[in-house]
Amino acid sequence: MIELQKVLTYLTDLENNNNREWYLTHKGQRQAAMDEFEALIQELIIRIGENDNSILFNQPKELTFKLVRDTRFSSDKSPYNPTFRAHISSRGKLPIPVGYFISIKPQDRTFLGGGLFADLFTGATTMIRDYISENSKEFMDIVNDKAFLQNFSVMGTKLKNVPKGYDKDNPMAEYLKNKSWYLEYPVNDNIVSDSHSFIELAVQKFKLMMPFNSYLNMALKNFKMPERK
């Protein structure tokens, strides 16, 4: 039985003791919480994989993100991010192709996500804008679906104006202003702490996100991640 209350408890303690000494002296608690989180990710891979077999090869350890923060350019110098995060896609935790994002954070700040969160890949942004412009009906059918509207709204970093190269009177203008296109479904701690309920909810919401993810991945099918220098 997966015990996600261990995850919430550890992250709450880390947020209240966000310093290196506490972090290092509570390695056992951290590992126990991470074991539960990875068990959750494994279960989600199996369950999501019933409808999207492209993600079945993934290993949970390879999908999670570090707790250590990069504080070089931030006014917040807290060394750790008290959040357990993972991205499940056909290429692991890379932001592209888009997949299923899970972020567990106490005090009702957990959410389930889909779509493209990153807005630093200008090539990807252009590809999606072009695809939306050329395949507007398919996009609108997805985002205007009744079940979609009951659960999500398209979020993302936006420009003030329609970018150059696109008609400002384009009926898709508001979506063309986006630099990223993503979905978030918030989940409260009571549901997270009940592992069975949380898994069932996550599987349901991720299934609803699939057409949106598939659409973006069609737009991004020829995108290549930049090589690290």
Wavefront OBJ file of the C-alpha trace (Angstrom):
o trace
v 0.000 0.000 0.000
v 1.467 3.348 -1.063
v 1.621 5.808 1.852
v 1.589 9.328 0.445
v 1.094 10.798 3.912
v 4.817 10.107 4.381
v 5.472 12.363 1.385
v 3.301 15.189 2.725
v 4.847 14.920 6.193
v 8.414 15.006 4.897
v 7.775 17.943 2.590
v 6.049 19.872 5.382
v 9.025 19.244 7.666
v 11.464 20.274 4.935
v 9.569 23.505 4.284
v 9.710 24.304 8.012
v 13.415 23.408 8.220
v 14.760 24.530 4.862
v 18.463 24.332 5.630
v 21.324 22.039 4.746
v 21.882 20.658 8.256
v 18.288 19.455 8.635
v 18.244 18.083 5.087
v 21.394 16.012 5.646
v 20.388 14.696 9.058
v 16.986 13.505 7.811
v 18.221 11.415 4.912
v 16.265 8.374 6.114
v 12.976 10.257 6.218
v 13.685 11.715 2.786
v 14.437 8.304 1.291
v 11.313 6.763 2.809
v 9.195 9.552 1.319
v 10.906 9.239 -2.062
v 10.302 5.483 -2.065
v 6.570 6.138 -1.683
v 6.629 8.779 -4.426
v 8.448 6.458 -6.817
v 5.946 3.699 -6.042
v 3.212 6.186 -6.967
v 4.943 7.015 -10.247
v 5.320 3.313 -11.063
v 1.605 2.755 -10.487
v 0.747 5.750 -12.670
v 3.012 4.476 -15.465
v 1.125 1.187 -15.439
v -2.332 2.749 -15.246
v -1.717 5.566 -17.761
v 0.023 3.040 -19.983
v -3.290 1.235 -20.471
v -4.248 4.128 -22.755
v -0.814 5.482 -23.695
v 1.721 2.682 -24.107
v 4.446 5.120 -25.197
v 5.297 5.761 -21.533
v 5.513 2.155 -20.318
v 9.302 1.816 -20.666
v 9.983 4.533 -18.055
v 11.705 3.934 -14.726
v 10.368 6.101 -11.844
v 13.840 7.118 -10.614
v 14.566 8.675 -14.004
v 11.410 10.819 -14.002
v 11.797 12.755 -10.758
v 13.333 16.191 -10.182
v 15.835 17.244 -7.533
v 14.836 18.995 -4.332
v 17.946 21.194 -4.513
v 17.199 24.671 -5.883
v 19.388 26.809 -8.135
v 19.475 30.019 -6.112
v 22.016 31.918 -8.220
v 19.469 34.232 -9.833
v 16.769 34.158 -7.176
v 16.079 36.476 -4.257
v 14.846 33.407 -2.361
v 17.979 31.673 -1.109
v 16.189 28.672 0.427
v 18.358 25.737 -0.662
v 15.526 23.239 -1.241
v 12.219 23.124 -3.055
v 9.810 21.215 -0.767
v 8.021 19.600 -3.696
v 8.148 16.120 -5.206
v 7.825 16.414 -8.991
v 7.884 14.046 -11.946
v 7.169 14.187 -15.672
v 6.063 11.029 -17.479
v 6.354 11.078 -21.258
v 7.581 8.979 -24.160
v 11.048 10.479 -23.588
v 11.078 10.454 -19.830
v 11.184 13.709 -17.930
v 12.299 15.883 -20.849
v 9.765 18.688 -21.363
v 9.283 17.660 -25.000
v 7.462 15.467 -25.956
v 4.835 16.679 -23.515
v 3.346 14.215 -21.061
v 1.916 13.934 -17.583
v 3.282 16.137 -14.830
v 2.741 15.579 -11.123
v 3.750 18.014 -8.401
v 3.093 17.132 -4.761
v 3.347 20.024 -2.324
v 1.640 20.299 1.094
v -0.990 22.861 2.078
v -3.218 22.025 -0.895
v -0.599 23.045 -3.486
v -0.454 19.709 -5.310
v -1.437 19.647 -8.966
v -1.633 17.341 -11.967
v -0.409 18.846 -15.217
v -0.161 18.331 -18.941
v 1.096 20.180 -21.999
v 4.164 22.322 -22.536
v 5.264 24.182 -19.398
v 8.646 25.333 -20.728
v 8.671 28.566 -22.730
v 12.417 28.791 -23.357
v 12.402 26.794 -26.618
v 11.530 29.351 -29.289
v 11.512 26.673 -31.978
v 8.896 24.670 -30.092
v 6.776 27.761 -29.539
v 6.827 28.581 -33.251
v 5.934 25.026 -34.203
v 2.900 25.025 -31.912
v 1.744 28.457 -33.071
v 1.970 27.372 -36.707
v 0.140 24.132 -35.974
v -2.648 25.901 -34.082
v -2.999 28.415 -36.891
v -3.246 25.643 -39.483
v -5.288 23.176 -37.401
v -7.569 25.485 -35.472
v -10.741 23.389 -35.605
v -9.054 20.363 -34.051
v -7.609 22.534 -31.283
v -10.941 24.212 -30.536
v -12.743 20.863 -30.525
v -10.336 19.703 -27.807
v -10.440 22.786 -25.581
v -14.211 23.230 -25.966
v -15.042 19.635 -25.128
v -17.489 19.590 -22.214
v -15.362 17.371 -19.958
v -12.263 19.439 -20.753
v -14.009 22.702 -19.862
v -15.258 21.222 -16.590
v -11.695 20.405 -15.538
v -9.159 22.625 -17.277
v -8.355 25.919 -18.905
v -5.334 26.462 -21.149
v -2.630 28.275 -19.203
v 0.803 29.585 -20.138
v 3.144 32.545 -20.476
v 1.606 35.032 -22.935
v 2.690 37.997 -25.014
v 0.647 41.191 -24.886
v 0.206 41.179 -28.658
v -0.003 38.621 -31.447
v 3.616 37.883 -32.470
v 5.058 39.052 -35.763
v 4.258 36.811 -38.677
v 0.693 36.107 -37.561
v -2.450 38.032 -38.465
v -3.671 39.995 -35.439
v -7.229 39.249 -36.611
v -6.600 35.509 -36.692
v -9.499 33.814 -34.822
v -6.863 31.901 -32.828
v -5.070 35.128 -31.850
v -5.413 34.648 -28.096
v -3.791 31.218 -28.266
v -1.088 32.447 -30.652
v 0.022 34.929 -27.984
v 1.052 32.005 -25.791
v 4.687 30.992 -25.385
v 3.644 27.873 -23.485
v 0.416 25.882 -23.349
v -0.318 23.771 -20.296
v -3.019 22.451 -17.983
v -3.153 22.218 -14.198
v -5.639 20.387 -12.012
v -5.309 21.263 -8.289
v -5.590 18.558 -5.632
v -5.997 19.076 -1.891
v -4.049 17.279 0.831
v -7.010 15.164 1.944
v -7.124 13.473 -1.444
v -3.327 13.158 -1.725
v -3.113 11.463 1.682
v -5.637 8.836 0.524
v -3.376 7.106 -1.980
v -6.092 5.040 -3.638
v -8.325 8.070 -4.213
v -5.405 10.129 -5.474
v -4.302 7.488 -7.976
v -7.820 7.073 -9.326
v -8.198 10.836 -9.650
v -4.817 11.206 -11.361
v -5.550 8.458 -13.877
v -8.912 10.038 -14.686
v -7.543 13.568 -15.141
v -4.500 12.448 -17.120
v -6.804 10.513 -19.467
v -8.763 13.714 -20.071
v -5.505 15.509 -20.890
v -4.457 12.986 -23.537
v -6.073 14.665 -26.582
v -4.450 17.995 -25.614
v -1.057 16.354 -25.154
v -1.393 14.412 -28.404
v -2.238 17.590 -30.298
v 0.842 19.408 -28.990
v 3.033 16.396 -29.685
v 1.809 16.317 -33.280
v 2.868 19.949 -33.547
v 6.244 19.088 -32.019
v 6.924 15.796 -33.815
v 9.994 17.188 -35.637
v 11.336 19.148 -32.678
v 14.800 18.219 -31.454
v 15.959 19.134 -27.981
v 19.014 21.435 -28.071
v 22.256 19.679 -27.229
v 23.875 20.701 -23.988
v 27.191 22.451 -24.481
l 1 2 3 4 5 6 7 8 9 10 11 12 13 14 15 16 17 18 19 20 21 22 23 24 25 26 27 28 29 30 31 32 33 34 35 36 37 38 39 40 41 42 43 44 45 46 47 48 49 50 51 52 53 54 55 56 57 58 59 60 61 62 63 64 65 66 67 68 69 70 71 72 73 74 75 76 77 78 79 80 81 82 83 84 85 86 87 88 89 90 91 92 93 94 95 96 97 98 99 100 101 102 103 104 105 106 107 108 109 110 111 112 113 114 115 116 117 118 119 120 121 122 123 124 125 126 127 128 129 130 131 132 133 134 135 136 137 138 139 140 141 142 143 144 145 146 147 148 149 150 151 152 153 154 155 156 157 158 159 160 161 162 163 164 165 166 167 168 169 170 171 172 173 174 175 176 177 178 179 180 181 182 183 184 185 186 187 188 189 190 191 192 193 194 195 196 197 198 199 200 201 202 203 204 205 206 207 208 209 210 211 212 213 214 215 216 217 218 219 220 221 222 223 224 225 226 227 228 229
